[in-house]
Amino acid sequence: MATWEEHGSPNTAAFGVTVSRDQQAVWLGNPDGPEWPLPS
């Protein structure tokens, strides 16, 4: 929860997901913004 608060408590519309053969990640704002890898 601290990370969410550090980024201004964004709503769910601010997040996106990248899914490819080599990468699965959730990101904030845009694909070049902060991201968190998902387990494969």
N, C-alpha and C positions, 0 to 999 in steps of 0.2 A: 504494500500500500504506500510505502514511503516514495517509491519511484513514481507512482501515479501522481501523488501530491507534488513532488518536485517538478513535474511537468505541467503544473497548473490545473490539476484535476480535470483533464479533458473528458468529453463525453465519448460515447462509443463511435460516433460518426467520424472522429478524428483518427481512428485506427484503420489500418489496412492489412492485408495478408498477401504474402508472396509465396506461391507454391510452384516449384519447378522440380525437375529431376534431381538437382543438386542441392536445393535449398528450400526450407520451409521456415518462414519467419513472420512475426507480427511486427508492424512498424507504426510509428506515430507521425502524423503530418504528411509525409511522403516517403517513398522507398529509400531516399537518402538520409532520412532522419533517424532518430534512435530506433533500434530494432532489437527484438528478442527472438533468438532461435527457438523453434519448436522441436520436440523430439521426433525423430524419424521412425 
